[in-house]
Amino acid sequence: MNAPVVTRRQFARTATAAGALFAITRRAAAADFTIRQNHNQPVESPLHKRLTQMWEAIRQETGGRIEAQIVPDNSDPALLDRLIHGEPEFLTQAGNGLASLVPAANVQATPFAFRKMSQVYSAIDGDLGAYLREELKAKGLYLFPGGGFENGMHQITCATRPIRTAADLEGLKIRVPGTAIYLEFWKTLGALPVGMTIDKMHDALKSGVVEAQEDPLDVAELFHLYEVQKYMSMTNHSWSGYNLVVGNKLWDALPADVRKVIERNAVKYVRLQRHDTDSFNGELRRRLMARGMIFNDADTASFRAKLGSFYPRWRESIGSRAWSLLEGHVGKLG
């Protein structure tokens, strides 16, 4: 039987493929831990950029012992459960996304609590963050100290009308993230909130399933909401960020020196990402206006006037300890 003839081109192609496979195998073998870093922002976002840089710095500082794949998708509802059970994954998640495990995490989104970013960082980098770490640890998650990446203060976009006062929210179909108690906030204001993950938001706005949404300015830019929304009403009604978490089982399995490298870099790149996002949000009013969006500054006093009966329910939901720590940074609420 004649042996098959291999052309020079076929040989070169086979050799190249074999070499690439050998290189990948060597690199994989060099890593003691290969993990996934999940988040829910576009690859153009400051979050994706700084997470990519963070894990590359960690790879270099550990001599390649830990490598990460950055995955811009955390829509899987089983993701938190996987982390708790020891899957090799890290996650950035807003407080209301963690509230299914620890209701106190909703404290980060308390309506009209934070008035400036210094209050946010003082709270989540200080005693309020320490309290949430204790609560999450008891549920199987490690929350990084100083690991709160920035999203920003929430505003309202709408396709049909500007939101100038609370009266403009009556009957408004608005997409909102988060938990039942956060949806109740919008119902108290007269809106018709629809809970929905961020990956479905653009299509829902385009089709008219909802006519409005509430998120920071960077979301309007990064998710191209200017294509489907006409008005941007500045309300600063709540804050959200991206808490960096990992399952206790995986965290405890990592060597102590590797954990120190991860923690040190988390603090460094959180600071860089916060600066990036704050600067980005600061310039977006001008940019979004150039894209055709119409801005207005809302009368938020009319919003607050309707929340007298809501704050006691919110306090009950997040717990008296979280409420007390929050008020220590922002003053009396309700």
N, C-alpha and C positions, 0 to 999 in steps of 0.2 A: 504494500500500500504506500503511495507516494505521500511524503510529508507536505503539508500546506505551504505555499510560498508566501512569505511575509514581505511586503514592499517596504522600502525605506521610510515612506510616510507613515505606514501602519506601525512600524517599529518605533519611530520617534514619538508617535501619539501614545503608544502603550507605555513607553519609558517615561514620558512626561506624567501620565496618569499614575504610574507606580510611584514616581518620585513625590508627587503631591500627596498620595496616600501615606507614604512613609513619613513625610513632614507632619501631616495631621496627626498620625499615630504617635510620633515622638512628642509633639506638643501636648496631646491629650495625656500621654503617660507622665509628662512632667508635672501636671497639675494634680495635687492631692485632692482638691475639691473643685468641681465644676458646678456652678449654680446658675439660676436664671434670676434676673432682676426685672420684675414686672412693674409697669406703670401704665397710665391711660392717656398720655399726651402724644401729640404728633412728634415725629422725629425732628421737626424744625424747632421744637420748644426748648427753652432754657433747661427744663427738667431733664429731657433726654440727653441733651448735650453734656450737662454736668454729671449725670449718672454714668455716662460713657467714660468721661474723663476720670471719675472717681474710681471705677473698677479697673481701669487701665493702670492708674497709680497704685492700686492695691496689688495688682498682678506683678508690677515691677518691684514693689517694695518687699513682696513675699518671695521673690525669685521664681515666680511662675507657679507657686504652690496652690494658688486659688485663681480661677478664671471665671468670668461671668459672661453670659449672653444677655443682652439688653432687649427686653420684649415689650414693645409699646402696646400692651393689651392686658388688662386685668379684669375683663368683663366676666370671666368664669365665676359663677356664684360659689363654686366649691373651692376657690383659691385659698381663702382663709383656713378652711378645714385642712387643706393639704399642708399648709405651713405648720399648723398645730401638730400634725401627725409626722412631721419630720422631713417633708419633701425639700430638696435642695433649692429653695426659692426665697428670694427677698421681695418685698412689696412696698410700694408707696401708696398710701391710702388716706383719703380725707377722714376727718373725725367721724362724720356721719356714716362712713363706710365701715368703721370699727364698732359702731354703736350696737350692732347686732350681738356682739360679744360683751361689750362694756358700755351700757347706756351713758355713762359719764363722759364718754368721748364726744358726745354731741355738744358738750360745753363749748367746743371751739367755734361752733356755728351759732352761738346764742345771738338772736336778733338784736341789733343796735347796741351791742355790748362794747366792742372795740371801736374807738374813735381815731386812733392813730397806730401806726405799726409798732412803735416802741412798746405800747401796751401788750400787743400780741406777743412779741418776742420775750418780753419780761415774764409773761405768764407761762408760755409753753416751754421756754428754756429754764424756767424756775420751778416754783413749788407746784403749780398746776400740772406741768409736764411730769414732775416726779410722782405725783399722785396717780396720773394716768398710767405711768410705767408700772407701778405696783399693781394696779387693777388688771392690766393686760397680762402681766406676768402670771398672775393667778389663773388666767384663762389659757395660758400656753403660748403667749406671744412676747417677744422681747422688743420693746420700743426704744429706739436709740435716743440717748440724751443729746439734746441739741440737734436732733435729726428731723426737724420739721421744715421741709422744703416749702417754698412760697407758691401760693396760687393768687391770693389777693382779696380785696374787698369786692363784694358782689354788687352788680348793677342789674338793671332790667332792660332787655331788648324786646321789641315788639314789632310785628308787621303791620298792625292796624292803627295804632294810636300812641302818642306819647303818654307816659305815666307821670302826671304832674302832682297829683294828690292821691290819697288812699281811695277816693271815690272812683278813680280811673281803673282800679283793680276789680271792681264789681263785675262778676261773670267772666273774667279774663281766663282763658285756657292757657295755663303756663306750665312748661316743663320744669320740674325741680328734681334735684337729686335727694337722696337721703331717706330718713326714717319717717315713721308715721307722725311723730311729734313735730317734725319740721314741716310736713304737709299740713298739719293742723295750724301752724303759723300762718300759712297762706289762706287757709279757709277762714281764719279769724279776720283777715283783711278783706274778705269777700271774693277772693279769686277761686278758680277751679283748677287746683294743682293736679298734675299728672306726673307720677314718679317714673323716671326713665333713665337708663344709663346714657352716658355721654356719647357713645358711639352711634346711638340711634337718633340723636337730637336733630341733626341737620335735615335728615329725611322727614322727620315728623314736622318740623317747621316748614319745610318746602311743600309738603302735602296738605298742610293746614290741620293736621291732627291736633296740633297746639299752635297758638299764635304768638307766644312769647316764651322767654326763658330768662333765668337769672344766674349769672356767672360773672367772673371778673372780665375786664376788657381784653385780656390776652386770649381768652377762650373765643371771643367774637372774631379776633384776628386769625388765630391758629386753626379754627374750625370753619372759617369762611362764612360766618353767620351774616356778614354784610351782603351776601348773595340773596338771603331770604328774610332779612330783618331791616326795617327802615329806620326805626327810632331806638335811640340809646338814652335811657333815663338814669341819671346818676343818683343813686339812693344810698350806697354804702351800707346796705342793710345787714350784712353779715360778712364774716371772714371764713376762708378755708385755706388749708395747706395740704401738704402731702407728707404724712407721717411715715418714716422709714421703719419697717417692722420685719422680723424674721421669727420663725418658730423657735421656741426654747430648746427643742430637741436638737435641731441643727446647730444653733448657737453654742450650746454646751458641748457639742462634739468637736467644734473647732479648737485648735490649739490656742493657748492663752496669748502667745505672741501674735498670731494671726488676728485674733479678736481685737487686740490693741491697734493694729494697723488699720483695720476696718473702721473702728470707732474714731480714730484720729482723722482719717480721711473723710468720714461722714460729716464731722464738724466743719472741716475745711470747705468741702464742696457745697454743703448747705449754705454757708455764708456767701459763697460765690453765686449760687443760684438765686438766693434772695435778692442780692444786688442786681443781678441780671433781670429778674422778673419785675422788681420795683421800678427799674429804669424803663423796661419795656412797657409796663402799664402806664407809666408817666407820659410816654410819647404817643400812645395809641389814640388819644382823643383826636389829635390833629390828623393822624393817618386814617382813622376810620371816617372822619368827616370828609377827607379827600376821596374816600371810596363811596361817598354818598349818604352816609348815615347822618341823621339829624339828632343832635344832642340837646338835652335840657337838664337842668338841676331840679330835682323833685323837692317838694315840701314834705320832708320826712317827719315833721311834727304831727302831721295828720295821720301818719302811719302809727307813730308811737301812741297817739291818743286812743287807738283802738285795741291796745295790747294789755290793758289793765287786768283783764281776767285770764289772759294767756300766760303771763309770766309765772304765776303760781303753779300751773300745770307743767310748764317747762322745768321749773325748779324741782318739782316732784319727780320728773322723769330722769333728770341727770343726777339728782341726789344733792342733799344739803351740803356735803363736803365740797363737791365740785363748784357748787353755787357760791359758797363762802370764799373759796380760793379765787374764783373769778372776780367777785366784787372787791376783793383786796387789791386788784389791779385796775379796775375800771370804775369803782364807786358803786353806790346803791342802784339797783335796777328794779323796775316795776313800781 
